[in-house]
Amino acid sequence: MTVRMSSTQNLLKTTEYNVAEISDIVGYESPLYFSRIFKKQNDVSSLEFRRQIQT
């Protein structure tokens, strides 16, 4: 797992930032590209990841 994805997961767990804000914080210029990469590496979308953490 990359440092970016680790940071992303941490931000999804601990903040209320939306996906576009998180993608910008971790250094992706495009939220769409970020979403594709996140799903490819984690097998779930970033929104689904956040829902799973909250339950």
N, C-alpha and C positions, 0 to 999 in steps of 0.2 A: 504494500500500500504506500502511496506517495505521501509526502508531507502535506501536500494540498488537500488530499482526500481525508487525511486524519484531522486536519484543521477544519475542514468542511463538516465532518461528522460531529466534531466538538461544538461548532457553532450551531448546528441544527439541534443538538441536545440542550444547549445552555442559553440560547438567545431566542428572541422573537423576530429576528431579521427574516425578511422574505428571501426566496431563492435568488432573485436578481441581486439583492444586496450582498448576499453571501458570496455569490460568484465573483462579484467585483472585489470584495475584501480579500479573497484568496488568490486573485490575480487573473481571472478569466475575463476576457473582454466581452464575450458573448454568453448571455445566460442560456441560450439554446444549446450551444456547444458544451457548456458546463453540465447541463442536464443530461445530455447524451453520454458524456464521459462518466458522470456519476452513476447512471444506470448500468453502463457497461461494466464498471468495476464492482458494483455492489448488488447487482441483480434486482434492484428495486429503484424506483424514482426517489428523488430527494424528499418529495412530499410524503410518499409512503414510508420512507425511512423515519421521518419525523413523527408520523402517526404511530408507528410501531413503538417508538421510544416512549411516547406519551401514555401508552396503555399498559 
